Amino acid sequence: MALKWVSKPKKKIEYSKRVVAIVLSFCIIVTIFAMILMWVTKDTSPLAYLIPSVFAETGIVISFYLDKAKKENISKGARENESELETET
């Protein structure tokens, strides 16, 4: 008789968390690439254009994610408060 391995179902990562992770990794990769490129070419022009644009994109994505999380937590808190009020009365 063969044993069947029982595995726990994998927890899916939310789409918004995936987007934040991808953007953060892209930011790190571009920053490292720009640092290497500046070291090899002895030119600091990427500091003026490439790196600020990547960090601006990262800031926008993180701010949208934080706003989304805030709205979800506020709605969750409102639902919990309603259920507490119903149980008290």
VMD Tcl script that builds the backbone (N, CA, C; Angstrom):
set m [mol new atoms 267]
animate dup $m
set s [atomselect $m all]
$s set {name element resname resid chain x y z} {
  {N N MET 1 A 0.841 -1.168 0.000}
  {CA C MET 1 A 0.000 0.000 0.000}
  {C C MET 1 A 0.896 1.244 0.000}
  {N N ALA 2 A 0.659 2.112 -0.918}
  {CA C ALA 2 A 1.475 3.320 -1.055}
  {C C ALA 2 A 0.958 4.419 -0.133}
  {N N LEU 3 A 1.897 5.121 0.439}
  {CA C LEU 3 A 1.523 6.243 1.290}
  {C C LEU 3 A 1.322 7.477 0.429}
  {N N LYS 4 A 0.267 8.156 0.693}
  {CA C LYS 4 A 0.022 9.420 0.000}
  {C C LYS 4 A 0.458 10.543 0.924}
  {N N TRP 5 A 1.346 11.367 0.412}
  {CA C TRP 5 A 1.810 12.494 1.208}
  {C C TRP 5 A 0.745 13.568 1.197}
  {N N VAL 6 A 0.379 13.962 2.367}
  {CA C VAL 6 A -0.627 15.001 2.511}
  {C C VAL 6 A 0.098 16.332 2.653}
  {N N SER 7 A -0.144 17.191 1.722}
  {CA C SER 7 A 0.498 18.503 1.794}
  {C C SER 7 A -0.553 19.555 2.101}
  {N N LYS 8 A -0.118 20.545 2.806}
  {CA C LYS 8 A -1.012 21.638 3.133}
  {C C LYS 8 A -1.232 22.474 1.877}
  {N N PRO 9 A -2.426 22.996 1.725}
  {CA C PRO 9 A -2.648 23.854 0.556}
  {C C PRO 9 A -1.781 25.111 0.654}
  {N N LYS 10 A -1.210 25.472 -0.470}
  {CA C LYS 10 A -0.341 26.645 -0.490}
  {C C LYS 10 A -1.181 27.904 -0.330}
  {N N LYS 11 A -0.657 28.810 0.477}
  {CA C LYS 11 A -1.340 30.063 0.690}
  {C C LYS 11 A -0.976 31.000 -0.456}
  {N N LYS 12 A -1.977 31.491 -1.148}
  {CA C LYS 12 A -1.712 32.378 -2.272}
  {C C LYS 12 A -1.366 33.771 -1.769}
  {N N ILE 13 A -0.369 34.355 -2.392}
  {CA C ILE 13 A 0.037 35.713 -2.057}
  {C C ILE 13 A -0.865 36.669 -2.829}
  {N N GLU 14 A -1.314 37.708 -2.144}
  {CA C GLU 14 A -2.191 38.684 -2.781}
  {C C GLU 14 A -1.496 39.340 -3.974}
  {N N TYR 15 A -2.290 39.737 -4.944}
  {CA C TYR 15 A -1.759 40.343 -6.159}
  {C C TYR 15 A -1.017 41.638 -5.844}
  {N N SER 16 A -1.576 42.441 -4.954}
  {CA C SER 16 A -0.942 43.721 -4.638}
  {C C SER 16 A 0.411 43.514 -3.963}
  {N N LYS 17 A 0.535 42.480 -3.136}
  {CA C LYS 17 A 1.824 42.198 -2.503}
  {C C LYS 17 A 2.836 41.725 -3.533}
  {N N ARG 18 A 2.381 40.989 -4.532}
  {CA C ARG 18 A 3.279 40.571 -5.613}
  {C C ARG 18 A 3.792 41.777 -6.386}
  {N N VAL 19 A 2.892 42.722 -6.667}
  {CA C VAL 19 A 3.291 43.915 -7.415}
  {C C VAL 19 A 4.326 44.708 -6.633}
  {N N VAL 20 A 4.111 44.886 -5.328}
  {CA C VAL 20 A 5.067 45.617 -4.495}
  {C C VAL 20 A 6.413 44.897 -4.486}
  {N N ALA 21 A 6.403 43.583 -4.363}
  {CA C ALA 21 A 7.656 42.819 -4.346}
  {C C ALA 21 A 8.400 42.952 -5.676}
  {N N ILE 22 A 7.677 42.910 -6.776}
  {CA C ILE 22 A 8.299 43.034 -8.100}
  {C C ILE 22 A 8.898 44.417 -8.280}
  {N N VAL 23 A 8.163 45.451 -7.884}
  {CA C VAL 23 A 8.667 46.814 -8.048}
  {C C VAL 23 A 9.876 47.056 -7.152}
  {N N LEU 24 A 9.850 46.560 -5.918}
  {CA C LEU 24 A 10.997 46.727 -5.032}
  {C C LEU 24 A 12.232 45.998 -5.568}
  {N N SER 25 A 12.033 44.787 -6.086}
  {CA C SER 25 A 13.181 44.067 -6.648}
  {C C SER 25 A 13.711 44.776 -7.897}
  {N N PHE 26 A 12.810 45.315 -8.710}
  {CA C PHE 26 A 13.233 46.082 -9.885}
  {C C PHE 26 A 14.033 47.309 -9.462}
  {N N CYS 27 A 13.607 47.971 -8.412}
  {CA C CYS 27 A 14.311 49.150 -7.902}
  {C C CYS 27 A 15.720 48.786 -7.436}
  {N N ILE 28 A 15.841 47.684 -6.733}
  {CA C ILE 28 A 17.148 47.250 -6.250}
  {C C ILE 28 A 18.060 46.879 -7.418}
  {N N ILE 29 A 17.523 46.161 -8.392}
  {CA C ILE 29 A 18.316 45.747 -9.554}
  {C C ILE 29 A 18.804 46.957 -10.346}
  {N N VAL 30 A 17.917 47.915 -10.593}
  {CA C VAL 30 A 18.302 49.098 -11.363}
  {C C VAL 30 A 19.337 49.920 -10.605}
  {N N THR 31 A 19.183 50.028 -9.284}
  {CA C THR 31 A 20.145 50.784 -8.490}
  {C C THR 31 A 21.527 50.141 -8.542}
  {N N ILE 32 A 21.584 48.827 -8.393}
  {CA C ILE 32 A 22.868 48.127 -8.459}
  {C C ILE 32 A 23.480 48.253 -9.849}
  {N N PHE 33 A 22.653 48.096 -10.892}
  {CA C PHE 33 A 23.140 48.239 -12.261}
  {C C PHE 33 A 23.695 49.641 -12.503}
  {N N ALA 34 A 22.980 50.657 -12.016}
  {CA C ALA 34 A 23.433 52.039 -12.213}
  {C C ALA 34 A 24.730 52.294 -11.462}
  {N N MET 35 A 24.865 51.731 -10.255}
  {CA C MET 35 A 26.105 51.913 -9.497}
  {C C MET 35 A 27.290 51.275 -10.216}
  {N N ILE 36 A 27.093 50.081 -10.747}
  {CA C ILE 36 A 28.162 49.407 -11.489}
  {C C ILE 36 A 28.509 50.193 -12.755}
  {N N LEU 37 A 27.468 50.652 -13.453}
  {CA C LEU 37 A 27.686 51.421 -14.678}
  {C C LEU 37 A 28.427 52.720 -14.389}
  {N N MET 38 A 28.080 53.394 -13.305}
  {CA C MET 38 A 28.786 54.631 -12.950}
  {C C MET 38 A 30.240 54.350 -12.583}
  {N N TRP 39 A 30.488 53.230 -11.930}
  {CA C TRP 39 A 31.852 52.886 -11.543}
  {C C TRP 39 A 32.708 52.560 -12.769}
  {N N VAL 40 A 32.127 51.826 -13.733}
  {CA C VAL 40 A 32.875 51.428 -14.923}
  {C C VAL 40 A 33.118 52.620 -15.844}
  {N N THR 41 A 32.098 53.435 -16.077}
  {CA C THR 41 A 32.221 54.528 -17.041}
  {C C THR 41 A 32.717 55.837 -16.433}
  {N N LYS 42 A 32.767 55.898 -15.108}
  {CA C LYS 42 A 33.170 57.132 -14.397}
  {C C LYS 42 A 32.275 58.305 -14.768}
  {N N ASP 43 A 30.997 58.013 -14.977}
  {CA C ASP 43 A 30.013 59.024 -15.348}
  {C C ASP 43 A 28.850 58.940 -14.362}
  {N N THR 44 A 28.464 60.066 -13.793}
  {CA C THR 44 A 27.391 60.052 -12.795}
  {C C THR 44 A 26.044 60.527 -13.348}
  {N N SER 45 A 25.877 60.557 -14.639}
  {CA C SER 45 A 24.603 61.010 -15.199}
  {C C SER 45 A 23.413 60.101 -14.832}
  {N N PRO 46 A 23.594 58.792 -14.577}
  {CA C PRO 46 A 22.430 57.999 -14.138}
  {C C PRO 46 A 21.831 58.497 -12.823}
  {N N LEU 47 A 22.635 59.184 -12.012}
  {CA C LEU 47 A 22.102 59.731 -10.768}
  {C C LEU 47 A 21.024 60.777 -11.031}
  {N N ALA 48 A 21.099 61.430 -12.164}
  {CA C ALA 48 A 20.154 62.497 -12.468}
  {C C ALA 48 A 18.861 61.996 -13.100}
  {N N TYR 49 A 18.888 60.865 -13.779}
  {CA C TYR 49 A 17.714 60.450 -14.540}
  {C C TYR 49 A 17.187 59.067 -14.171}
  {N N LEU 50 A 18.044 58.083 -14.192}
  {CA C LEU 50 A 17.603 56.696 -14.052}
  {C C LEU 50 A 17.138 56.379 -12.637}
  {N N ILE 51 A 17.965 56.656 -11.669}
  {CA C ILE 51 A 17.640 56.287 -10.291}
  {C C ILE 51 A 16.433 57.055 -9.750}
  {N N PRO 52 A 16.310 58.376 -9.954}
  {CA C PRO 52 A 15.117 59.062 -9.438}
  {C C PRO 52 A 13.807 58.559 -10.048}
  {N N SER 53 A 13.836 58.195 -11.313}
  {CA C SER 53 A 12.596 57.702 -11.929}
  {C C SER 53 A 12.180 56.363 -11.333}
  {N N VAL 54 A 13.136 55.501 -11.041}
  {CA C VAL 54 A 12.814 54.203 -10.449}
  {C C VAL 54 A 12.294 54.376 -9.024}
  {N N PHE 55 A 12.923 55.265 -8.260}
  {CA C PHE 55 A 12.462 55.494 -6.890}
  {C C PHE 55 A 11.105 56.184 -6.864}
  {N N ALA 56 A 10.811 57.028 -7.845}
  {CA C ALA 56 A 9.487 57.653 -7.922}
  {C C ALA 56 A 8.424 56.592 -8.186}
  {N N GLU 57 A 8.714 55.677 -9.098}
  {CA C GLU 57 A 7.778 54.583 -9.379}
  {C C GLU 57 A 7.561 53.729 -8.133}
  {N N THR 58 A 8.625 53.433 -7.420}
  {CA C THR 58 A 8.525 52.627 -6.200}
  {C C THR 58 A 7.694 53.353 -5.144}
  {N N GLY 59 A 7.913 54.647 -4.993}
  {CA C GLY 59 A 7.138 55.419 -4.024}
  {C C GLY 59 A 5.658 55.448 -4.346}
  {N N ILE 60 A 5.329 55.559 -5.625}
  {CA C ILE 60 A 3.927 55.580 -6.036}
  {C C ILE 60 A 3.265 54.243 -5.750}
  {N N VAL 61 A 3.927 53.151 -6.086}
  {CA C VAL 61 A 3.358 51.822 -5.858}
  {C C VAL 61 A 3.157 51.566 -4.365}
  {N N ILE 62 A 4.136 51.925 -3.561}
  {CA C ILE 62 A 4.015 51.700 -2.121}
  {C C ILE 62 A 2.911 52.566 -1.528}
  {N N SER 63 A 2.774 53.814 -1.990}
  {CA C SER 63 A 1.711 54.664 -1.450}
  {C C SER 63 A 0.330 54.128 -1.815}
  {N N PHE 64 A 0.162 53.623 -3.039}
  {CA C PHE 64 A -1.122 53.022 -3.412}
  {C C PHE 64 A -1.404 51.770 -2.593}
  {N N TYR 65 A -0.367 50.969 -2.344}
  {CA C TYR 65 A -0.550 49.757 -1.542}
  {C C TYR 65 A -0.946 50.104 -0.110}
  {N N LEU 66 A -0.278 51.086 0.474}
  {CA C LEU 66 A -0.606 51.485 1.840}
  {C C LEU 66 A -2.011 52.064 1.927}
  {N N ASP 67 A -2.426 52.826 0.911}
  {CA C ASP 67 A -3.783 53.367 0.890}
  {C C ASP 67 A -4.814 52.245 0.793}
  {N N LYS 68 A -4.528 51.243 -0.024}
  {CA C LYS 68 A -5.422 50.093 -0.164}
  {C C LYS 68 A -5.536 49.335 1.154}
  {N N ALA 69 A -4.404 49.123 1.816}
  {CA C ALA 69 A -4.412 48.409 3.095}
  {C C ALA 69 A -5.162 49.208 4.157}
  {N N LYS 70 A -5.011 50.527 4.143}
  {CA C LYS 70 A -5.721 51.367 5.110}
  {C C LYS 70 A -7.229 51.251 4.913}
  {N N LYS 71 A -7.672 51.301 3.665}
  {CA C LYS 71 A -9.108 51.186 3.395}
  {C C LYS 71 A -9.643 49.822 3.807}
  {N N GLU 72 A -8.876 48.768 3.555}
  {CA C GLU 72 A -9.320 47.429 3.957}
  {C C GLU 72 A -9.418 47.313 5.475}
  {N N ASN 73 A -8.444 47.869 6.199}
  {CA C ASN 73 A -8.462 47.789 7.651}
  {C C ASN 73 A -9.570 48.628 8.259}
  {N N ILE 74 A -9.871 49.780 7.653}
  {CA C ILE 74 A -10.966 50.601 8.154}
  {C C ILE 74 A -12.295 49.873 7.979}
  {N N SER 75 A -12.494 49.256 6.811}
  {CA C SER 75 A -13.752 48.540 6.585}
  {C C SER 75 A -13.845 47.310 7.488}
  {N N LYS 76 A -12.716 46.648 7.739}
  {CA C LYS 76 A -12.709 45.493 8.631}
  {C C LYS 76 A -13.030 45.936 10.060}
  {N N GLY 77 A -12.472 47.058 10.476}
  {CA C GLY 77 A -12.734 47.582 11.810}
  {C C GLY 77 A -14.183 47.991 11.981}
  {N N ALA 78 A -14.773 48.567 10.943}
  {CA C ALA 78 A -16.177 48.963 11.015}
  {C C ALA 78 A -17.071 47.730 11.155}
  {N N ARG 79 A -16.751 46.658 10.433}
  {CA C ARG 79 A -17.546 45.433 10.547}
  {C C ARG 79 A -17.427 44.822 11.937}
  {N N GLU 80 A -16.214 44.844 12.504}
  {CA C GLU 80 A -16.019 44.290 13.845}
  {C C GLU 80 A -16.760 45.118 14.887}
  {N N ASN 81 A -16.759 46.445 14.726}
  {CA C ASN 81 A -17.476 47.301 15.662}
  {C C ASN 81 A -18.976 47.053 15.599}
  {N N GLU 82 A -19.501 46.843 14.399}
  {CA C GLU 82 A -20.931 46.545 14.266}
  {C C GLU 82 A -21.289 45.251 14.944}
  {N N SER 83 A -20.443 44.220 14.787}
  {CA C SER 83 A -20.733 42.932 15.418}
  {C C SER 83 A -20.627 43.025 16.933}
  {N N GLU 84 A -19.694 43.840 17.461}
  {CA C GLU 84 A -19.586 44.040 18.900}
  {C C GLU 84 A -20.812 44.748 19.454}
  {N N LEU 85 A -21.320 45.736 18.697}
  {CA C LEU 85 A -22.507 46.439 19.148}
  {C C LEU 85 A -23.720 45.521 19.183}
  {N N GLU 86 A -23.820 44.632 18.212}
  {CA C GLU 86 A -24.952 43.701 18.180}
  {C C GLU 86 A -24.891 42.715 19.329}
  {N N THR 87 A -23.688 42.271 19.698}
  {CA C THR 87 A -23.583 41.307 20.791}
  {C C THR 87 A -23.799 41.956 22.142}
  {N N GLU 88 A -23.512 43.259 22.284}
  {CA C GLU 88 A -23.724 43.942 23.560}
  {C C GLU 88 A -25.182 44.178 23.842}
  {N N THR 89 A -25.977 44.382 22.817}
  {CA C THR 89 A -27.398 44.675 23.056}
  {C C THR 89 A -28.239 43.447 23.111}
}
mol reanalyze $m
mol bondsrecalc $m
mol representation Tube
mol addrep $m
